[in-house]
Amino acid sequence: MAEDVRKAIDTSGMKEFERQYSAPHCVVLDSEYCSMGRMIAVRACKISGYRYWDAVQLLELVPECGVTTDDVDGFEKRLRAGIIPKEELKNDKEYVRISAAFDKAIDIALSKGPCLIHDRATKEMVLAKGYTCLSALTYASDIPAKIVRARISPLYADITDDETVIQKIKEEDLIRFNYHAAHSDTVWGEKGTYDLMINTDMFIRDYSAVLLAAAMKTE
């Protein structure tokens, strides 16, 4: 039965209702491919004062590990093929090498202050390191718009067939799904995994950044 708000119980002073929000040490942002997640993340960091980290920048923190972006790209060709069992990935020597480099880089990134990490961390990873964390996802379902965005990338600029572009978008999301699954018991892209989900079809690029930045500030 619906409650009559005019007769609602006074919750003043009840901690269960009046807990104060605190900006997290870290935001981990997953993004569906072509939902503009990276652009939104960079803009949100500029608004909030957080540092932005993605795969390229994280690897620059740990040159001693000897892992390059070419190494990552080469390994991720496997992740495009389909859903890979977690244990299979975790026992793969190349995955272990690459994952260890990112883990070390994430430690360094977190030590530098409040930050957003795009696609290379999970909330569990950050919490286990002793930091507070907010998990977020950008998503979009406007396929024609995604196709246009994909073709801006040099990776897919020469593909003229829409169906092929759509398949490539799905493969990019599979990489993210598999990588997340190896680090978490939650499911990439599903509602229960995230504290905040932003539909970028609705809120567009720049306002999505404002929404995300609002969760990164408390003043």
C-alpha positions, 0 to 999 in steps of 0.5 A: 500500500502506498504511503501518504507523504503528508503523514510520513514519520519524522526521520530527523536525527535518525542516522539510517536516513541522515548519513552524510555522503563523502566523496570517494578516494577513487571512482572506477568507471566502466563504459560500454564501447562508444558510450563516450565514457573516456571523454566523460571521465576526462571532463568529470576529472577536470570539473572535480579536480580528480586525476584521470588514469586509463590503461595507457597512463597507468602503464607509464607509471610502471615501465620497470614491469616491461608491459607495453600497450602493444602487449595489452592489445595483443593479449586482448585479441583473445578476450574478443572471442567470447566469454572466458572462464575466470579460472582460465584467465587467472591461470594464463601467464600473459594475463598474470604478467599484464594484470600484475603491472596494472595492479602495481600501477593502480597502487601508485595512482591511488597514492597520488590522491583522489582519482578516476580509473577507467576500465582497469580496476574494480571496486573490490580491488580498490576497497581491498587496498584500503581506499573508499570507492564509487563504481560507475558505468556509462552506457548507451543503446543508440546503435546508429550513434555508436556506429558513428562514434566507432568510425571516428576511431582509427581502429574502425574508420575504414570499415564501411559495413555497419554490421561489421562495426556493430560486431567490433563494438560487441567485441570491445565490450567483451574485452571489458566483460572478461577483464572485469570478470577476472577481478570481481564476482560482480558482472560487468554491465549489470545494474547490481555491479554499480553505484551509479549508472549514466545513460549517455543517450539521455544525458549526453556527453557534457552533462553526463560529465557534470553528473559524474563530477557531482559524485566526486565532490561533497562541497 
